Amino acid sequence: MKVVAVRGQPLDLSESPTRRDDVSNEYQTQEALKLTGAAVFDDDERLMPLISGFLSHELRNALISQQSALTYGRNLGYFHEYLMGRREFADCERDSAFLEIRTHVIEEYFAHIREAEEISKKTVRNRDSSLMAFFNKSLCRGVDDLPAPRTGPNPYVGGLLSPRPNKRLVIACSLDNLRELILATQSERERCLLQFIYDTGVRRSEVPRVTLKAIDDALRFQDTLFVSPGASVSVNADYCPMRIDGSKGSADSFKPRDTLVSRATLLRVKKYHSSPLYRMYKGQFRNAEDTPAFLNAEGGQYTARSISKLLERTSKRALDLLRIDRMISPHKLRHGNAYALLRTPDIGTDFLDRMVAVQKTLGHSRLTTSETYTQIPHDLYQKLVRPGTETKTKAGEMAELSQQTRLRIDAGDMK
């Protein structure tokens, strides 16, 4: 099985056999076209028209993102492979088996992958959602004013068919784990990046879009002095708002949000920006708005994949040193940020205020998503917090972390 999905990708037709030098330019095939669509191929490299048509329609009309199209395509392809292994569908052409199946076949498929393949309920639910979208939006309704391909009853008329997944406790990166991760690398550049991801709660895919200008704009917030009621001395804020181009916008668009980053973290990043190596590499970019806030050892941009590799590498080092007891992924740093916000006493006047702060800074569309972090009652969670840290603020923790783990950057450093 192969799944391909593109949005606005150029297709070079300059060498296409449809171009003829003896034909007038007026009728000449365009040399470059921009394509948006998706295609799913079976193991024999044959196009599956029903699935491909559905995904292409959703992409062209900006109803799903490119990544969602790939996920849907794989999920529908897995189910198609299962159908081809059943005797009653062995003679079906390509993906025409979708036009014949009934509800019990889908339920038997979910039971099979749970029991035989030991796939989690959460993954089963994800495949169930892909199938429901396919039936409800295409097979049983039709697209582009065409009649529905399927004439039989809709298996999803009553909603999802798989069992509801059990809610799991969120596994987060603690402040102690973060400190050990940071100490596991000898590069101040990587140490800054790890602290920044934890302190801002950004997703790994959002890091490459954080620019030098975003850091400068956030620090410029420090130019504002705040005076508390009844006080005569002005102070700088411990947190700065930072605009993030979020990765959860519709149809591959960005969904801007503001997060709160500690002043200590920004100052640490800014000190990294003053290093000779960063200043040398940033010259390849036109201006601060185009310059990434973090550059790798070769001066290139980080990618979501390279950030995962960084966490994998540093986690293994910390594990080998017996400093942590499990691998830590980029998303666990994001979970750590949520818990840091919930326990800090200087954001909001009560727990609900801090919960709303988690929703806004992490970019959750609904507060119920943020409530995932409250499966342990907050009063019990506070008792589990290490003694002596109950009154520490997130800003204070980041200042202390910076002081404990900062590496001096020398002029000859090439990391």
C-alpha positions as CSV (number, residue, x, y, z in Angstrom):
1,M,0.0,0.0,0.0
2,K,1.2,3.5,-0.8
3,V,-0.4,6.8,0.1
4,V,0.4,10.1,-1.5
5,A,-1.0,13.5,-0.6
6,V,0.0,17.0,-1.9
7,R,-1.3,20.5,-1.6
8,G,-0.2,23.1,-4.1
9,Q,2.8,21.1,-5.2
10,P,4.4,22.1,-8.5
11,L,4.3,19.4,-11.3
12,D,7.0,19.9,-14.0
13,L,5.6,19.0,-17.4
14,S,8.5,20.4,-19.4
15,E,9.6,16.9,-20.4
16,S,6.0,15.5,-20.8
17,P,5.3,13.6,-24.0
18,T,2.2,15.8,-24.4
19,R,4.4,18.7,-25.3
20,R,5.2,19.0,-29.1
21,D,7.6,21.5,-30.5
22,D,5.6,21.8,-33.8
23,V,2.4,22.9,-32.0
24,S,1.6,26.6,-31.5
25,N,2.3,28.0,-28.1
26,E,-1.3,28.9,-27.9
27,Y,-2.2,25.3,-27.5
28,Q,1.0,24.2,-25.7
29,T,0.6,22.3,-22.4
30,Q,1.7,24.3,-19.5
31,E,5.2,23.5,-18.3
32,A,4.3,23.7,-14.6
33,L,1.1,23.0,-12.7
34,K,0.3,23.1,-9.0
35,L,-1.5,20.0,-7.8
36,T,-3.7,19.3,-4.8
37,G,-5.0,15.8,-4.3
38,A,-4.3,12.4,-2.9
39,A,-3.9,8.9,-4.2
40,V,-3.9,5.5,-2.5
41,F,-2.4,2.5,-4.3
42,D,-2.6,-1.2,-3.4
43,D,0.3,-3.6,-3.2
44,D,0.0,-4.2,-7.0
45,E,0.4,-0.4,-7.5
46,R,-3.2,-0.1,-8.7
47,L,-5.0,3.1,-7.9
48,M,-8.0,2.7,-5.5
49,P,-10.4,5.2,-7.0
50,L,-13.1,5.5,-4.2
51,I,-10.6,6.3,-1.5
52,S,-8.4,8.5,-3.7
53,G,-11.5,10.5,-4.9
54,F,-12.7,11.1,-1.3
55,L,-9.3,12.3,-0.1
56,S,-8.7,14.5,-3.1
57,H,-12.1,16.1,-2.7
58,E,-11.4,16.8,1.0
59,L,-8.0,18.3,0.2
60,R,-9.1,20.5,-2.7
61,N,-11.9,22.0,-0.6
62,A,-9.6,22.6,2.4
63,L,-11.6,20.3,4.6
64,I,-8.6,18.3,5.9
65,S,-4.9,18.9,6.2
66,Q,-2.3,17.1,4.1
67,Q,-1.2,15.1,7.2
68,S,-4.8,14.1,7.8
69,A,-5.1,12.9,4.2
70,L,-2.1,10.7,4.7
71,T,-3.6,9.3,8.0
72,Y,-7.0,8.7,6.5
73,G,-5.4,7.0,3.5
74,R,-3.4,4.7,5.6
75,N,-6.3,3.8,7.9
76,L,-8.6,3.1,4.9
77,G,-5.8,1.1,3.3
78,Y,-5.4,-1.1,6.3
79,F,-9.1,-1.9,6.3
80,H,-9.0,-2.6,2.6
81,E,-6.1,-5.1,3.2
82,Y,-8.3,-6.8,5.8
83,L,-11.2,-7.0,3.4
84,M,-9.1,-8.6,0.7
85,G,-8.2,-11.4,3.1
86,R,-11.9,-12.3,3.5
87,R,-13.3,-14.9,1.1
88,E,-16.5,-13.0,0.3
89,F,-14.5,-10.0,-1.0
90,A,-11.8,-11.8,-2.9
91,D,-13.3,-11.1,-6.3
92,C,-13.9,-7.4,-5.7
93,E,-12.2,-5.0,-8.0
94,R,-9.8,-2.6,-6.3
95,D,-11.7,-0.9,-3.5
96,S,-15.2,-1.8,-4.6
97,A,-15.6,-3.9,-1.5
98,F,-16.5,-0.7,0.4
99,L,-19.7,-0.7,-1.6
100,E,-20.8,-4.1,-0.2
101,I,-19.8,-4.4,3.4
102,R,-22.2,-4.3,6.3
103,T,-21.8,-3.2,9.9
104,H,-20.8,-6.6,11.3
105,V,-17.8,-6.7,9.0
106,I,-16.4,-3.5,10.4
107,E,-17.0,-4.6,13.9
108,E,-15.3,-7.9,13.2
109,Y,-12.3,-5.9,11.8
110,F,-12.0,-3.9,15.0
111,A,-12.2,-7.0,17.1
112,H,-9.5,-8.6,15.0
113,I,-7.0,-5.8,15.3
114,R,-7.6,-5.4,19.0
115,E,-7.1,-9.2,19.7
116,A,-4.8,-10.5,17.0
117,E,-2.7,-7.4,16.4
118,E,-3.0,-6.0,19.9
119,I,-3.7,-2.5,18.7
120,S,-4.8,0.0,21.4
121,K,-8.3,1.2,21.7
122,K,-7.2,4.7,20.9
123,T,-5.7,3.6,17.6
124,V,-8.8,1.6,16.8
125,R,-10.9,4.7,17.5
126,N,-8.7,6.7,15.1
127,R,-9.3,4.1,12.3
128,D,-13.0,4.1,13.2
129,S,-13.2,7.9,12.7
130,S,-11.5,7.6,9.3
131,L,-14.0,5.0,8.1
132,M,-17.0,7.0,9.4
133,A,-15.8,10.1,7.5
134,F,-15.4,8.0,4.3
135,F,-18.9,6.6,4.5
136,N,-20.7,9.7,5.7
137,K,-18.9,12.2,3.4
138,S,-18.4,10.2,0.3
139,L,-19.7,6.7,-0.1
140,C,-23.2,7.3,1.2
141,R,-23.6,10.9,0.0
142,G,-21.4,11.4,-3.0
143,V,-19.2,14.3,-3.8
144,D,-19.2,17.1,-6.4
145,D,-22.9,16.7,-7.1
146,L,-22.4,13.1,-8.2
147,P,-24.8,10.3,-6.9
148,A,-23.6,8.3,-3.9
149,P,-21.6,5.3,-5.0
150,R,-23.1,3.1,-2.3
151,T,-26.8,2.1,-2.5
152,G,-26.9,0.0,0.6
153,P,-27.5,1.2,4.2
154,N,-24.9,3.4,5.9
155,P,-23.0,1.3,8.6
156,Y,-22.3,4.5,10.4
157,V,-25.9,5.8,10.7
158,G,-25.7,5.3,14.5
159,G,-22.2,6.8,14.9
160,L,-18.8,5.3,15.7
161,L,-18.7,1.5,16.1
162,S,-15.6,0.9,18.2
163,P,-15.5,1.0,22.0
164,R,-14.7,4.3,23.7
165,P,-11.0,4.4,24.7
166,N,-10.1,4.5,28.3
167,K,-8.7,7.8,29.5
168,R,-5.1,7.4,30.5
169,L,-3.1,9.5,33.0
170,V,-0.9,12.0,31.3
171,I,2.8,11.2,31.5
172,A,4.7,14.4,31.7
173,C,8.3,15.5,31.9
174,S,9.0,16.8,35.4
175,L,11.3,19.7,36.1
176,D,13.8,17.2,37.5
177,N,13.7,15.1,34.3
178,L,14.1,18.3,32.3
179,R,17.2,19.2,34.3
180,E,18.7,15.8,33.7
181,L,17.9,15.9,30.0
182,I,19.6,19.3,29.7
183,L,22.7,18.1,31.6
184,A,22.9,15.1,29.2
185,T,23.9,17.4,26.3
186,Q,27.1,19.5,26.2
187,S,25.7,22.0,23.8
188,E,24.2,25.3,25.1
189,R,22.2,25.6,21.9
190,E,20.5,22.3,22.6
191,R,20.0,23.2,26.3
192,C,18.3,26.4,25.3
193,L,16.0,24.5,22.9
194,L,15.0,21.9,25.5
195,Q,14.2,24.6,28.1
196,F,12.3,26.7,25.6
197,I,10.1,23.8,24.5
198,Y,9.2,23.0,28.1
199,D,8.6,26.6,29.1
200,T,6.5,27.6,26.1
201,G,4.6,24.2,25.6
202,V,5.1,24.4,21.9
203,R,4.7,21.3,19.7
204,R,7.7,19.9,18.0
205,S,6.3,20.9,14.6
206,E,5.9,24.5,15.8
207,V,9.5,25.0,16.8
208,P,10.8,25.6,13.2
209,R,8.4,28.5,12.9
210,V,9.6,30.4,16.0
211,T,11.7,33.2,14.6
212,L,14.4,35.6,15.9
213,K,11.8,38.4,15.6
214,A,9.4,36.4,17.8
215,I,12.0,36.2,20.6
216,D,12.9,39.9,20.2
217,D,9.2,40.9,20.3
218,A,8.7,38.9,23.4
219,L,11.7,40.5,25.1
220,R,10.5,43.9,24.1
221,F,7.6,43.4,26.4
222,Q,10.2,43.9,29.1
223,D,10.4,47.5,28.2
224,T,7.1,48.0,29.8
225,L,7.3,48.6,33.6
226,F,4.4,47.6,35.8
227,V,3.4,49.2,39.0
228,S,1.2,47.3,41.5
229,P,-1.6,49.1,43.3
230,G,-0.3,50.7,46.5
231,A,3.4,50.3,45.4
232,S,5.7,53.1,44.2
233,V,8.4,50.9,42.6
234,S,7.9,49.6,39.1
235,V,8.9,46.1,38.2
236,N,9.4,44.0,35.0
237,A,7.0,41.1,34.4
238,D,8.3,37.6,35.0
239,Y,6.5,36.3,31.9
240,C,6.3,37.6,28.3
241,P,3.6,36.8,25.8
242,M,4.9,35.2,22.6
243,R,3.0,34.6,19.4
244,I,3.1,31.0,18.1
245,D,2.1,29.8,14.7
246,G,0.2,26.8,15.8
247,S,0.1,23.5,13.9
248,K,-3.6,22.6,14.5
249,G,-5.1,25.0,12.0
250,S,-7.5,23.7,9.4
251,A,-6.3,22.5,6.0
252,D,-2.6,23.0,6.7
253,S,-3.0,26.6,7.8
254,F,-1.4,27.9,11.0
255,K,-3.5,28.7,14.0
256,P,-1.9,31.7,15.9
257,R,-2.0,31.7,19.7
258,D,-0.1,33.5,22.5
259,T,1.9,31.5,25.0
260,L,3.6,32.7,28.2
261,V,7.4,32.3,28.3
262,S,9.5,33.1,31.4
263,R,11.9,36.0,31.1
264,A,14.8,33.8,32.3
265,T,14.2,31.5,29.3
266,L,14.1,34.4,26.8
267,L,17.3,35.9,28.3
268,R,19.0,32.5,27.9
269,V,18.0,32.2,24.3
270,K,19.1,35.8,23.6
271,K,22.5,35.0,25.1
272,Y,22.7,32.0,22.7
273,H,21.8,34.4,19.8
274,S,24.8,36.5,20.7
275,S,27.2,33.6,20.2
276,P,29.6,33.8,17.2
277,L,28.3,30.7,15.6
278,Y,24.6,31.8,15.6
279,R,25.6,35.2,14.3
280,M,27.6,33.6,11.5
281,Y,24.7,31.3,10.4
282,K,21.9,33.8,10.7
283,G,23.6,35.8,7.8
284,Q,22.0,33.4,5.3
285,F,18.6,34.7,6.1
286,R,17.2,38.0,4.9
287,N,15.9,39.5,8.1
288,A,14.8,38.6,11.7
289,E,11.3,37.6,10.6
290,D,12.8,34.9,8.4
291,T,15.6,33.8,10.8
292,P,14.8,30.7,12.9
293,A,15.3,31.2,16.6
294,F,17.1,27.9,16.8
295,L,19.7,26.6,14.3
296,N,21.3,23.1,14.3
297,A,25.0,22.4,14.3
298,E,25.2,22.9,10.5
299,G,23.3,26.2,10.6
300,G,20.1,24.7,9.2
301,Q,16.6,24.8,10.5
302,Y,15.4,22.2,12.9
303,T,12.6,19.9,11.8
304,A,10.0,18.1,13.8
305,R,11.9,14.9,13.1
306,S,15.3,16.3,14.2
307,I,13.7,17.5,17.4
308,S,12.4,14.0,18.1
309,K,15.9,12.7,17.4
310,L,17.3,15.2,19.8
311,L,15.0,14.1,22.6
312,E,15.7,10.4,21.8
313,R,19.5,11.0,21.9
314,T,19.4,12.9,25.2
315,S,17.0,10.6,26.8
316,K,19.2,7.6,26.1
317,R,22.2,9.4,27.6
318,A,20.3,10.3,30.7
319,L,19.0,6.7,30.9
320,D,22.5,5.3,30.6
321,L,23.5,7.5,33.5
322,L,20.5,6.3,35.5
323,R,19.3,9.9,35.8
324,I,15.8,9.2,34.4
325,D,13.7,6.1,34.3
326,R,12.0,6.4,30.9
327,M,12.4,7.9,27.5
328,I,11.0,11.4,27.1
329,S,9.4,12.6,23.9
330,P,8.9,16.2,22.8
331,H,5.2,16.0,23.7
332,K,6.1,15.1,27.3
333,L,7.8,18.4,27.6
334,R,4.5,20.0,26.5
335,H,2.7,18.1,29.2
336,G,5.3,19.3,31.7
337,N,4.5,22.9,30.7
338,A,0.8,22.3,31.5
339,Y,1.5,20.9,35.0
340,A,4.0,23.8,35.6
341,L,1.2,26.3,34.8
342,L,-1.3,24.5,37.0
343,R,1.0,24.6,40.1
344,T,2.5,28.1,39.7
345,P,0.9,30.4,42.2
346,D,1.5,33.6,40.3
347,I,-0.8,33.1,37.3
348,G,-4.5,33.7,38.1
349,T,-6.2,33.8,41.4
350,D,-7.4,30.3,41.5
351,F,-7.1,26.9,39.9
352,L,-9.7,27.7,37.2
353,D,-7.7,30.7,36.1
354,R,-4.7,28.5,35.6
355,M,-6.7,25.9,33.8
356,V,-7.9,28.6,31.3
357,A,-4.2,29.7,31.0
358,V,-3.3,26.1,30.0
359,Q,-6.1,26.1,27.4
360,K,-5.0,29.4,25.8
361,T,-1.2,28.8,25.9
362,L,-1.3,25.3,24.6
363,G,-3.9,26.2,21.9
364,H,-6.7,23.7,23.0
365,S,-9.9,24.4,21.2
366,R,-12.0,23.2,24.2
367,L,-11.4,23.4,27.9
368,T,-12.3,19.8,28.2
369,T,-9.0,18.9,26.4
370,S,-7.1,20.8,29.1
371,E,-9.0,19.0,31.8
372,T,-7.0,15.9,30.8
373,Y,-4.4,17.2,33.3
374,T,-6.9,17.0,36.2
375,Q,-7.5,13.3,36.3
376,I,-5.7,13.4,39.7
377,P,-7.6,15.9,42.0
378,H,-5.6,19.1,42.3
379,D,-5.4,19.0,46.1
380,L,-3.9,15.5,45.9
381,Y,-1.5,16.6,43.1
382,Q,-0.3,19.4,45.3
383,K,0.5,17.0,48.1
384,L,2.5,14.9,45.6
385,V,4.6,17.9,44.6
386,R,8.1,17.7,46.1
387,P,8.3,19.4,49.5
388,G,9.7,22.9,49.3
389,T,8.5,23.6,45.8
390,E,4.8,24.3,46.4
391,T,5.3,28.1,46.4
392,K,7.9,28.2,43.6
393,T,6.7,30.0,40.4
394,K,7.3,28.7,36.9
395,A,9.3,31.8,36.2
396,G,11.4,31.2,39.3
397,E,12.0,27.5,38.3
398,M,13.2,28.6,34.9
399,A,15.5,31.2,36.3
400,E,17.0,28.5,38.7
401,L,17.3,26.0,35.8
402,S,19.1,28.5,33.6
403,Q,21.6,29.3,36.4
404,Q,22.2,25.6,37.2
405,T,22.7,24.4,33.6
406,R,24.0,27.2,31.5
407,L,27.2,26.5,29.5
408,R,29.6,29.2,28.5
409,I,29.8,29.7,24.7
410,D,33.3,30.3,23.5
411,A,34.3,31.9,20.2
412,G,35.7,28.6,18.9
413,D,32.7,26.5,19.8
414,M,31.3,24.7,16.7
415,K,28.2,23.2,18.3
